[in-house]
Amino acid sequence: MRKDYIETLNRIKTDRSALLPAIICVLLLIVIIYSLYVRVRMYMLGISLWNDEALLVEFIVNRSFGEMLLLPQTTPRTEPFLFLMTVKALSELFGISEAVLRVYSFISLVLLLIAQGLLLRKVFKVRIVWTLFSVAVSSTLLYYMQHSAELKPYMGDAAFVLIALLGYHAYRKGFFGQGIRGPLLLALLFSVCMLFSSPSAFAAGAVFIVEFLAKCLRKDRPGLLKAVIGGAAFLAAFSLNYVFWLRTIATSDNMAWFWISRNFEFKLTGEALAHNIFLIQDLLEPVWHAAVLVVPLAIAGLLVSLAKRNIHTVVIGVFFILLVVAAEIGKYPIQNRLWLFLYAIIFIYVFIFIDFLRVRLDDAKAAKAVQTVIALALACLMLVPNLSFPAYGRGEEWTLAPGNQANPIIEYIEENIQDGEVLYAFFTTDTINTVLRYKIGYDNFRIGNVSSDNVIYGTEDYDGDIELIAETGGAYIFFYHAYFPLSQDKYKRKMVGRLQERGYMEQILNVYHTYLYWFTDDIARVRASATLDVFDVSIEDSSLHGIAHIENTGTAILAPERVEGHPDPEDGPDWDDYGRLLVVLYKAEGRIPSAGIEDGFVLGEIPHVVPPGGSAEILIGYEGLEPGEYWIELVSYGAYSFSELGVAPIPVVR
């Protein structure tokens, strides 16, 4: 190996044409390393766990290793056994934090990139420049960026499928020894992969099926015996894993119902065809922008490899056949995050084909030109769109799970909640607030520096909860994992609307659709405050024009973002108007401050959210002003007039 690299370096010194590929290799390697650095930066941000992660954390941290062994019997889980045990061990060794809990997925991503590179170089003999190109595409793929920073087994699923394929290569090269020891060690490796990654069991099954058929065709009795022994050993391990770990969830009616729309259909009907096309579109969604180029190239690479009689490609083909059959019988659904290994395999075959062009085309210049064109197209379609991946290291909103960014809200509550105030945690989609329980302790009902319990966890009795909140007179309302497209929860909107009728419902924080409200039925405890100034007021004939400047001096958001959710007839006709921040002109005589505008004239509306400390400036105007004395006031429609909060109105006389 070292000799090869020395020869390559010497060739670069003497052959200028070899210099460009070397430069490209260095650049690709920099991109790969930088993508790993971005992931480390992302971990350092301490981004909130989203609901599914927080649910999984509760299962892990609240159980001993012994109790974890009994997990499927007590609470059915789909996660592989060694995945859970590894995360448990890491949390025991390094403490419980978002970074520690998620580091398994980062390690899995690194293993996947190494395995992908080794498969390309050792199994498919692809040149180093195309190998690094393939690995760079995987390392920057936004879908891999997302899943390499989650407390989920999906990244490990992808990594251990490739590791299983690489293990088969090592077996064929004799690294596991001769005789019966070889297939037994291979079966042991596959069993470990299976306990980390459920889909790797299909890869292992494909290996032993291909080995068995190949030895039958060659009438290789010793080889056939090895295939049978190895397959039987792995089948035994698979059966034990199924009986003691997977059976409960595999036979669960709830799980079958949840994934029924993801089962493949072998029926020859238009409806079945449309359904299968939907499944394929879902699988290709992470590479949608490049599918038109990537998929044909991958298919071409697969055909080239088959033409070369590469047994690993036969194994991969059988692997996918087994997966589709399992999907048809409802045992392994077709969904892009469950098939995360697919993209690495696609990127392997794309570059097998590109590398093949070098030896297939007789004209070296023509081959290099075709390769260059294809490489540039791939760079434009795959690398360039994914070069936004550094945004993950900055924690930009689009990289986060909407409605699940609880950490900043919990920190705010811990710093600001006072004795006598309570926190109500919304109950959503059949779960209590998982991340709040994780952050403050699962048996704790107290948050902040207070002298008594002050946390109320919501229930499915939303009407009862509304009455309970109303009785407190003052409560923070925390909505987590209640973002409508994710949770399908209409009750958040209903609860906000009902409490608006009972008092004052103010939005205190909004962290990427994760909301904290303050409810009170006492206007003296309202958190909003503002200053209103009007400049360059001119009144000509019956026209009034000017500029209104508003400063948010309180701790509530003015003109808050609307709560998403299913419309509900009980919301009332004013739902979408509540909280609109209006500059209103009222007649001074007999004016009683209120949140209504029926007896006034709207001069203008603040068109955007004004956070605490923020400001807004708008043009105001009105035509048809009659002679008299007027007040210009700031109004939160449906809630209060700011003159009720002590903000003096601005007098105007025509």
Wavefront OBJ file of the C-alpha trace (Angstrom):
o trace
v 0.000 0.000 0.000
v 2.761 2.446 0.984
v 4.666 1.556 -2.206
v 1.594 2.377 -4.317
v 1.320 5.838 -2.796
v 5.037 6.506 -3.274
v 4.702 5.530 -6.939
v 1.672 7.829 -7.266
v 3.606 10.759 -5.786
v 6.546 10.109 -8.119
v 4.179 9.986 -11.085
v 2.707 13.359 -10.110
v 6.198 14.845 -10.141
v 6.878 13.665 -13.685
v 3.394 13.587 -15.224
v 1.535 16.900 -15.213
v -1.721 15.183 -16.218
v -1.725 13.386 -12.869
v -1.553 16.666 -10.957
v -5.202 17.675 -11.481
v -6.694 14.424 -10.074
v -4.362 14.786 -7.068
v -5.605 18.329 -6.443
v -9.206 17.167 -6.779
v -8.543 14.367 -4.274
v -7.180 16.871 -1.763
v -10.193 19.162 -2.231
v -12.636 16.275 -1.823
v -10.841 15.123 1.305
v -11.121 18.652 2.730
v -14.871 18.639 2.028
v -15.260 15.293 3.813
v -13.285 16.428 6.869
v -15.152 19.747 6.963
v -18.511 17.920 6.888
v -17.418 15.997 10.003
v -16.316 19.233 11.669
v -19.743 20.756 10.977
v -21.354 17.796 12.714
v -19.154 18.319 15.773
v -20.172 21.987 15.819
v -23.801 20.920 15.588
v -23.404 18.694 18.643
v -21.856 21.579 20.585
v -25.011 23.664 20.024
v -26.993 21.455 22.411
v -30.030 21.494 20.117
v -33.254 20.291 21.736
v -34.256 16.672 21.473
v -37.336 16.308 19.350
v -40.264 14.250 20.554
v -39.254 10.822 19.215
v -35.730 11.243 20.591
v -37.037 12.382 23.982
v -39.361 9.373 24.155
v -36.417 7.072 23.462
v -34.257 8.804 26.086
v -36.918 8.116 28.704
v -36.766 4.399 27.913
v -32.963 4.398 28.114
v -32.078 6.529 31.138
v -34.839 5.246 33.422
v -33.789 1.609 33.102
v -30.792 -0.372 34.273
v -28.935 -2.650 31.869
v -30.878 -5.583 33.298
v -34.192 -3.827 32.764
v -33.130 -2.950 29.228
v -32.865 -6.656 28.485
v -36.560 -7.009 29.321
v -37.558 -3.934 27.327
v -39.520 -5.695 24.525
v -41.609 -7.564 27.088
v -42.459 -4.399 29.057
v -42.595 -1.775 26.315
v -42.252 -2.884 22.671
v -39.422 -1.076 20.861
v -38.299 -1.275 17.241
v -34.723 -0.142 17.928
v -31.996 -2.826 17.677
v -30.695 -4.299 20.944
v -27.035 -3.230 20.671
v -28.017 0.268 19.537
v -29.920 0.787 22.794
v -27.203 -0.824 24.892
v -24.493 1.299 23.284
v -26.384 4.543 23.896
v -27.040 3.409 27.471
v -23.331 2.668 28.007
v -22.283 6.033 26.549
v -24.717 7.872 28.823
v -23.390 5.964 31.830
v -19.772 6.724 30.950
v -20.021 10.356 29.834
v -23.246 11.597 31.396
v -26.596 12.383 29.848
v -26.556 15.228 27.350
v -27.877 15.819 23.866
v -24.377 15.399 22.395
v -23.628 12.111 24.199
v -27.024 10.670 23.352
v -26.569 11.479 19.668
v -22.899 10.568 19.243
v -23.813 6.996 18.197
v -25.211 8.366 14.938
v -22.044 10.407 14.342
v -19.847 7.337 14.860
v -22.131 5.385 12.518
v -21.736 8.046 9.827
v -17.945 7.816 10.077
v -18.138 4.010 9.826
v -20.406 4.303 6.796
v -17.980 6.636 4.981
v -15.042 4.308 5.723
v -16.992 1.219 4.623
v -18.191 2.971 1.470
v -14.631 3.931 0.556
v -13.275 0.441 1.228
v -16.022 -1.205 -0.827
v -15.265 1.051 -3.775
v -11.498 0.525 -3.556
v -11.205 -3.109 -2.455
v -14.310 -4.753 -3.847
v -15.056 -2.748 -7.001
v -11.505 -1.474 -7.733
v -12.594 2.122 -8.329
v -9.870 4.767 -8.615
v -9.167 6.930 -5.592
v -10.461 10.161 -7.153
v -13.900 8.637 -7.825
v -13.879 6.888 -4.458
v -13.348 10.192 -2.652
v -15.976 11.828 -4.865
v -18.490 9.147 -3.855
v -17.639 9.485 -0.155
v -17.861 13.286 -0.382
v -21.352 13.026 -1.868
v -22.442 10.862 1.064
v -20.747 13.032 3.684
v -22.470 16.200 2.446
v -25.872 14.682 1.651
v -28.308 16.756 3.703
v -30.379 13.706 4.584
v -27.279 12.043 6.046
v -26.383 15.308 7.773
v -29.783 15.292 9.469
v -29.763 11.661 10.571
v -26.137 11.662 11.727
v -27.216 14.067 14.497
v -30.258 12.232 15.840
v -30.778 9.752 18.636
v -32.083 7.159 16.203
v -30.720 3.886 14.775
v -31.126 4.886 11.122
v -27.529 5.986 10.531
v -26.346 2.770 12.140
v -28.711 0.821 9.875
v -26.914 2.233 6.845
v -23.415 1.768 8.275
v -23.822 -1.852 9.336
v -25.371 -2.899 6.024
v -22.155 -1.732 4.317
v -20.022 -3.292 7.068
v -21.792 -6.618 6.476
v -21.015 -6.395 2.748
v -17.404 -5.514 3.566
v -17.262 -8.472 5.964
v -18.308 -10.766 3.122
v -15.377 -9.447 1.068
v -13.026 -10.173 3.988
v -14.447 -13.702 4.233
v -13.872 -14.363 0.544
v -10.293 -13.111 0.892
v -9.669 -15.598 3.685
v -9.335 -13.110 6.553
v -11.591 -15.281 8.745
v -9.435 -18.345 8.355
v -9.920 -21.670 6.675
v -12.335 -24.530 7.269
v -15.472 -24.228 9.372
v -14.082 -21.315 11.361
v -14.534 -18.933 8.420
v -18.322 -19.209 7.957
v -18.862 -19.319 11.726
v -16.910 -16.075 12.212
v -18.798 -14.547 9.279
v -22.092 -15.569 10.894
v -20.890 -14.038 14.160
v -20.032 -10.756 12.393
v -23.436 -10.728 10.709
v -25.135 -11.401 14.036
v -23.394 -8.410 15.629
v -24.373 -6.248 12.647
v -27.981 -7.437 12.994
v -28.055 -6.475 16.692
v -26.953 -2.984 15.681
v -29.018 -2.778 12.498
v -32.171 -4.723 11.613
v -31.832 -4.334 7.798
v -28.333 -5.834 7.889
v -30.080 -9.163 8.590
v -31.393 -9.028 5.017
v -27.837 -8.395 3.749
v -26.597 -11.393 5.733
v -29.422 -13.525 4.381
v -28.552 -12.444 0.834
v -24.901 -13.441 1.363
v -25.708 -16.983 2.481
v -28.359 -17.440 -0.235
v -25.879 -16.381 -2.948
v -23.086 -18.470 -1.424
v -25.357 -21.518 -1.315
v -26.528 -21.123 -4.925
v -23.034 -20.365 -6.209
v -21.571 -23.470 -4.566
v -24.454 -25.565 -5.905
v -23.806 -24.361 -9.454
v -20.097 -25.113 -9.109
v -20.781 -28.426 -7.354
v -18.387 -27.305 -4.653
v -19.317 -29.627 -1.784
v -16.886 -28.219 0.808
v -18.015 -24.688 -0.090
v -21.663 -25.773 0.046
v -21.127 -27.213 3.517
v -19.574 -23.919 4.687
v -22.507 -21.947 3.288
v -24.980 -24.235 5.074
v -23.103 -24.074 8.390
v -22.691 -20.304 8.238
v -26.298 -19.785 7.184
v -27.584 -22.109 9.910
v -25.512 -20.313 12.563
v -26.816 -16.941 11.471
v -30.386 -18.247 11.213
v -30.123 -19.409 14.823
v -28.935 -15.977 15.921
v -31.700 -14.309 13.919
v -34.330 -16.588 15.474
v -33.140 -15.819 18.998
v -33.175 -12.083 18.245
v -36.681 -12.382 16.836
v -38.092 -14.430 19.727
v -36.545 -12.412 22.543
v -36.457 -8.934 21.014
v -38.409 -8.341 17.809
v -41.435 -10.623 18.077
v -43.550 -8.372 20.279
v -43.303 -5.396 17.959
v -43.286 -7.501 14.755
v -46.668 -8.985 15.675
v -48.095 -5.714 16.993
v -51.359 -4.680 15.346
v -50.533 -1.022 16.070
v -47.231 -1.242 14.233
v -48.827 -3.063 11.297
v -51.500 -0.353 11.100
v -48.902 2.426 11.341
v -46.864 1.120 8.398
v -49.636 -0.346 6.248
v -49.327 2.448 3.685
v -45.618 1.575 3.236
v -46.030 -2.042 2.142
v -45.055 -2.933 -1.412
v -47.801 -4.376 -3.624
v -47.159 -7.093 -6.193
v -50.630 -6.724 -7.697
v -51.046 -5.931 -11.402
v -53.531 -3.085 -10.941
v -53.398 0.632 -11.578
v -53.949 1.330 -7.899
v -51.043 -0.914 -6.891
v -48.812 0.691 -9.520
v -49.660 4.173 -8.255
v -48.968 3.062 -4.692
v -45.564 1.614 -5.614
v -44.637 4.751 -7.555
v -45.437 6.737 -4.411
v -43.050 4.503 -2.431
v -40.290 4.960 -5.021
v -40.789 8.733 -5.010
v -40.469 8.693 -1.229
v -37.204 6.758 -1.458
v -35.794 9.184 -4.012
v -36.934 12.315 -2.174
v -33.532 12.902 -0.471
v -31.884 13.012 -3.932
v -34.843 14.421 -5.863
v -32.802 17.235 -7.383
v -30.362 14.746 -8.925
v -32.481 11.619 -9.407
v -32.716 12.129 -13.170
v -28.926 11.674 -13.423
v -28.035 9.630 -10.358
v -30.544 6.804 -10.808
v -29.663 5.996 -14.459
v -25.940 6.136 -13.646
v -26.403 3.848 -10.651
v -28.380 1.360 -12.746
v -25.649 1.513 -15.407
v -22.997 0.888 -12.742
v -24.948 -2.071 -11.390
v -25.242 -3.581 -14.891
v -21.530 -3.056 -15.509
v -20.721 -4.801 -12.255
v -23.067 -7.684 -13.090
v -21.427 -8.011 -16.495
v -18.109 -8.376 -14.671
v -19.715 -11.154 -12.585
v -19.041 -9.358 -9.344
v -20.612 -11.559 -6.693
v -21.069 -8.612 -4.305
v -23.441 -6.993 -6.795
v -25.405 -10.248 -6.961
v -25.605 -10.166 -3.148
v -26.800 -6.554 -3.193
v -29.445 -7.456 -5.785
v -30.725 -10.353 -3.649
v -30.582 -8.049 -0.603
v -33.017 -5.639 -2.230
v -35.260 -8.456 -3.431
v -35.513 -9.711 0.154
v -36.308 -6.198 1.359
v -39.101 -5.763 -1.187
v -40.579 -9.167 -0.323
v -40.451 -8.234 3.370
v -42.176 -4.948 2.525
v -44.898 -6.813 0.638
v -45.699 -9.037 3.614
v -45.611 -6.084 6.018
v -42.345 -6.902 7.832
v -40.055 -4.095 6.634
v -41.791 -0.962 5.333
v -40.481 1.131 2.466
v -39.663 4.556 3.881
v -36.630 6.714 3.133
v -35.285 6.939 6.691
v -35.616 3.151 7.120
v -33.748 2.631 3.827
v -30.909 5.038 4.611
v -28.381 2.531 3.248
v -29.906 2.958 -0.229
v -28.194 6.277 -0.931
v -24.679 5.055 -0.118
v -25.231 2.050 -2.389
v -26.512 4.324 -5.169
v -23.432 6.538 -4.824
v -21.214 3.454 -5.002
v -22.689 2.284 -8.318
v -22.715 5.761 -9.869
v -18.951 5.931 -9.546
v -18.426 2.315 -10.570
v -19.917 3.318 -13.915
v -17.905 6.540 -14.195
v -14.687 4.665 -13.456
v -15.681 1.985 -15.981
v -15.671 4.580 -18.774
v -11.896 4.950 -18.386
v -11.240 1.428 -19.601
v -14.254 0.984 -21.874
v -13.634 3.871 -24.239
v -10.661 3.194 -26.554
v -9.854 6.876 -26.963
v -8.253 8.042 -23.699
v -9.068 11.691 -24.414
v -12.691 10.858 -25.186
v -12.973 8.793 -21.991
v -11.531 11.617 -19.914
v -13.862 14.147 -21.578
v -16.972 12.016 -20.897
v -15.892 11.426 -17.300
v -15.282 15.140 -16.811
v -18.706 16.094 -18.158
v -20.469 13.537 -15.969
v -18.412 14.539 -12.926
v -19.238 18.216 -13.430
v -22.931 17.378 -13.807
v -22.811 15.321 -10.605
v -20.994 18.102 -8.793
v -23.663 20.593 -9.885
v -26.562 18.284 -8.998
v -25.226 16.589 -5.860
v -22.415 18.541 -4.236
v -23.515 22.106 -4.967
v -27.123 21.814 -3.623
v -25.765 20.106 -0.520
v -23.073 22.709 0.130
v -25.596 24.412 2.396
v -24.687 21.727 4.973
v -22.634 24.197 7.142
v -26.015 25.646 8.196
v -26.364 22.596 10.452
v -23.310 23.713 12.397
v -24.938 27.097 12.961
v -28.274 25.620 13.999
v -30.247 27.524 11.360
v -33.995 27.035 11.619
v -34.472 24.901 8.518
v -32.067 22.322 9.946
v -34.175 21.855 13.109
v -37.357 19.959 13.889
v -40.164 22.571 13.947
v -42.290 22.613 17.068
v -39.624 20.705 19.029
v -37.123 23.403 20.046
v -37.776 23.273 23.754
v -34.375 24.035 25.334
v -34.455 27.862 25.014
v -38.012 27.906 26.363
v -37.178 25.697 29.340
v -34.152 27.881 30.119
v -36.356 30.995 30.009
v -38.879 29.462 32.395
v -36.157 28.334 34.809
v -34.812 31.888 34.954
v -38.090 33.793 35.102
v -40.797 31.776 36.824
v -41.744 33.112 40.264
v -43.396 31.646 43.350
v -47.132 31.474 42.800
v -46.770 30.988 39.051
v -47.189 27.607 37.390
v -46.084 25.953 34.187
v -48.627 23.915 32.241
v -47.060 21.445 29.785
v -49.414 20.628 26.912
v -50.375 17.000 26.290
v -50.005 16.205 22.607
v -50.442 13.174 20.355
v -50.850 10.714 23.221
v -47.656 11.797 25.012
v -46.914 14.040 27.930
v -44.201 16.621 27.447
v -41.243 14.290 27.052
v -38.443 16.807 26.696
v -39.517 18.838 29.757
v -39.452 15.648 31.841
v -35.980 14.869 30.471
v -34.642 18.351 31.272
v -35.995 18.755 34.821
v -36.057 15.096 35.921
v -38.700 12.453 35.359
v -40.051 12.433 38.912
v -39.831 16.187 39.412
v -42.719 18.657 39.301
v -40.730 21.792 40.038
v -38.927 24.166 37.682
v -36.962 27.298 38.521
v -35.919 28.765 41.856
v -39.234 28.337 43.659
v -40.324 26.885 46.982
v -43.032 24.441 45.862
v -44.080 22.245 42.942
v -45.211 24.356 40.030
v -45.384 22.047 36.987
v -48.707 20.731 35.732
v -48.529 18.057 33.045
v -51.475 18.135 30.690
v -53.921 15.309 30.144
v -56.261 14.251 27.373
v -59.063 16.016 29.268
v -58.441 19.357 27.543
v -61.624 20.951 28.869
v -60.633 19.983 32.406
v -57.137 21.327 31.820
v -58.526 24.662 30.622
v -60.527 24.988 33.834
v -57.455 24.092 35.881
v -55.351 26.745 34.112
v -58.081 29.369 34.499
v -58.193 28.724 38.248
v -54.486 29.520 38.631
v -55.037 33.125 37.551
v -51.547 33.141 36.036
v -49.721 30.324 34.226
v -47.109 29.706 31.562
v -48.445 27.439 28.810
v -45.787 25.393 27.039
v -46.608 23.823 23.657
v -44.013 21.224 22.603
v -44.315 18.889 19.608
v -47.615 20.549 18.792
v -46.617 21.831 15.339
v -49.563 20.883 13.162
v -47.925 19.025 10.244
v -45.980 16.828 12.681
v -48.461 16.242 15.473
v -51.793 16.503 13.642
v -53.052 18.044 16.895
v -56.028 20.397 16.738
v -56.349 20.836 20.487
v -53.523 23.356 20.838
v -55.481 25.845 18.767
v -58.628 25.019 20.699
v -56.897 25.527 24.045
v -55.415 28.896 23.036
v -58.814 30.073 21.788
v -60.649 28.989 24.942
v -58.123 30.685 27.214
v -58.321 33.868 25.155
v -62.005 33.933 26.043
v -61.209 33.475 29.735
v -58.541 36.156 30.042
v -55.363 37.281 28.318
v -53.270 34.810 26.336
v -49.896 36.297 25.401
v -47.137 34.698 23.364
v -43.888 34.988 25.320
v -41.545 32.941 23.125
v -41.694 31.331 19.692
v -38.665 29.202 18.904
v -39.267 27.781 15.431
v -42.962 27.029 16.041
v -42.345 25.927 19.632
v -44.472 28.217 21.775
v -44.555 29.570 25.300
v -47.637 31.560 26.334
v -48.561 33.446 29.467
v -52.180 33.305 30.640
v -53.746 35.588 33.219
v -57.228 36.819 33.962
v -55.848 39.942 35.660
v -54.911 42.795 33.340
v -52.423 44.051 35.925
v -50.391 40.854 35.345
v -50.282 41.175 31.561
v -46.671 41.001 30.298
v -47.095 43.318 27.313
v -45.921 46.925 27.298
v -45.040 49.364 24.550
v -44.376 52.957 23.648
v -46.230 54.641 20.820
v -44.937 57.736 19.037
v -46.440 59.424 16.011
v -44.292 61.615 13.761
v -44.908 63.970 10.846
v -48.641 64.069 11.435
v -50.420 66.158 8.838
v -54.136 66.872 8.678
v -55.339 68.421 5.477
v -59.033 68.839 4.923
v -60.390 65.442 6.034
v -57.144 63.450 5.548
v -54.765 62.343 8.307
v -51.308 61.005 7.520
v -48.181 60.307 9.534
v -45.696 57.736 10.803
v -46.258 55.559 13.858
v -43.264 54.139 15.738
v -43.791 51.312 18.252
v -41.220 50.011 20.740
v -41.908 46.706 22.496
v -40.879 47.409 26.112
v -42.582 44.373 27.647
v -41.781 40.653 27.809
v -44.525 39.421 25.455
v -44.399 39.168 21.675
v -46.543 41.765 19.927
v -48.433 40.769 16.766
v -47.593 37.125 17.522
v -47.393 34.356 14.963
v -50.640 32.455 14.571
v -50.962 29.021 16.112
v -51.147 26.304 13.474
v -53.688 23.531 13.566
v -56.950 22.167 12.248
v -59.635 24.874 12.076
v -62.346 24.194 14.608
v -65.867 25.690 14.536
v -65.466 26.414 18.232
v -62.523 28.720 17.491
v -64.971 31.485 16.578
v -64.918 33.994 13.695
v -62.239 36.224 15.277
v -59.608 33.495 15.592
v -57.292 34.813 12.875
v -57.681 38.420 14.051
v -56.831 37.937 17.719
v -53.659 39.763 18.685
v -53.392 41.880 15.520
v -51.379 44.982 16.461
v -53.347 47.997 15.263
v -52.937 51.758 15.400
v -56.478 53.047 15.897
v -58.053 56.526 15.940
v -60.894 57.028 18.444
v -63.060 59.997 19.277
v -61.883 61.379 22.601
v -65.319 62.148 23.977
v -66.698 59.296 26.086
v -63.961 56.889 25.048
v -63.684 53.799 27.327
v -60.477 51.878 26.534
v -61.079 48.379 25.170
v -59.727 45.906 22.654
v -62.507 46.619 20.165
v -62.319 48.784 17.073
v -66.032 49.130 16.344
v -66.086 52.765 17.465
v -62.717 53.669 15.952
v -60.863 53.992 12.666
v -57.913 51.726 11.889
v -54.975 53.875 10.764
v -52.602 50.978 10.133
v -51.527 47.494 11.164
v -48.092 46.229 12.191
v -47.467 43.566 9.507
v -44.846 41.526 11.352
v -43.948 40.064 14.725
v -42.406 42.533 17.192
v -40.366 40.629 19.813
v -39.454 42.088 23.219
v -36.935 44.869 22.652
v -37.935 45.141 19.001
v -39.616 47.981 17.181
v -41.775 48.654 14.167
v -42.588 51.681 12.067
v -45.519 52.052 9.697
v -47.259 54.707 7.641
v -50.676 55.624 9.010
v -53.530 57.332 7.259
v -57.252 57.929 7.184
v -59.631 59.704 4.813
v -62.924 61.312 5.790
v -61.947 62.686 9.198
v -64.643 64.867 10.737
v -63.832 67.888 12.961
v -63.259 67.040 16.632
v -60.821 65.731 19.247
v -59.311 62.270 18.819
v -56.923 59.826 20.424
v -54.456 57.616 18.591
v -54.061 54.365 20.471
v -52.219 51.063 20.092
v -54.519 48.026 20.260
v -53.930 44.295 20.461
v -57.157 43.273 18.808
v -59.392 41.074 20.920
v -57.031 41.333 23.900
v -56.602 44.908 25.186
v -55.919 48.503 24.292
v -52.489 49.616 25.459
v -54.110 52.569 27.180
v -55.547 49.937 29.565
v -51.937 49.019 30.315
v -50.946 52.595 31.073
v -49.712 53.681 27.647
v -51.053 57.195 27.193
v -52.931 57.788 23.920
v -51.742 60.531 21.579
v -54.218 63.419 21.194
v -55.087 64.724 17.724
v -57.382 67.638 16.861
v -58.875 68.500 13.564
l 1 2 3 4 5 6 7 8 9 10 11 12 13 14 15 16 17 18 19 20 21 22 23 24 25 26 27 28 29 30 31 32 33 34 35 36 37 38 39 40 41 42 43 44 45 46 47 48 49 50 51 52 53 54 55 56 57 58 59 60 61 62 63 64 65 66 67 68 69 70 71 72 73 74 75 76 77 78 79 80 81 82 83 84 85 86 87 88 89 90 91 92 93 94 95 96 97 98 99 100 101 102 103 104 105 106 107 108 109 110 111 112 113 114 115 116 117 118 119 120 121 122 123 124 125 126 127 128 129 130 131 132 133 134 135 136 137 138 139 140 141 142 143 144 145 146 147 148 149 150 151 152 153 154 155 156 157 158 159 160 161 162 163 164 165 166 167 168 169 170 171 172 173 174 175 176 177 178 179 180 181 182 183 184 185 186 187 188 189 190 191 192 193 194 195 196 197 198 199 200 201 202 203 204 205 206 207 208 209 210 211 212 213 214 215 216 217 218 219 220 221 222 223 224 225 226 227 228 229 230 231 232 233 234 235 236 237 238 239 240 241 242 243 244 245 246 247 248 249 250 251 252 253 254 255 256 257 258 259 260 261 262 263 264 265 266 267 268 269 270 271 272 273 274 275 276 277 278 279 280 281 282 283 284 285 286 287 288 289 290 291 292 293 294 295 296 297 298 299 300 301 302 303 304 305 306 307 308 309 310 311 312 313 314 315 316 317 318 319 320 321 322 323 324 325 326 327 328 329 330 331 332 333 334 335 336 337 338 339 340 341 342 343 344 345 346 347 348 349 350 351 352 353 354 355 356 357 358 359 360 361 362 363 364 365 366 367 368 369 370 371 372 373 374 375 376 377 378 379 380 381 382 383 384 385 386 387 388 389 390 391 392 393 394 395 396 397 398 399 400 401 402 403 404 405 406 407 408 409 410 411 412 413 414 415 416 417 418 419 420 421 422 423 424 425 426 427 428 429 430 431 432 433 434 435 436 437 438 439 440 441 442 443 444 445 446 447 448 449 450 451 452 453 454 455 456 457 458 459 460 461 462 463 464 465 466 467 468 469 470 471 472 473 474 475 476 477 478 479 480 481 482 483 484 485 486 487 488 489 490 491 492 493 494 495 496 497 498 499 500 501 502 503 504 505 506 507 508 509 510 511 512 513 514 515 516 517 518 519 520 521 522 523 524 525 526 527 528 529 530 531 532 533 534 535 536 537 538 539 540 541 542 543 544 545 546 547 548 549 550 551 552 553 554 555 556 557 558 559 560 561 562 563 564 565 566 567 568 569 570 571 572 573 574 575 576 577 578 579 580 581 582 583 584 585 586 587 588 589 590 591 592 593 594 595 596 597 598 599 600 601 602 603 604 605 606 607 608 609 610 611 612 613 614 615 616 617 618 619 620 621 622 623 624 625 626 627 628 629 630 631 632 633 634 635 636 637 638 639 640 641 642 643 644 645 646 647 648 649 650 651 652 653 654
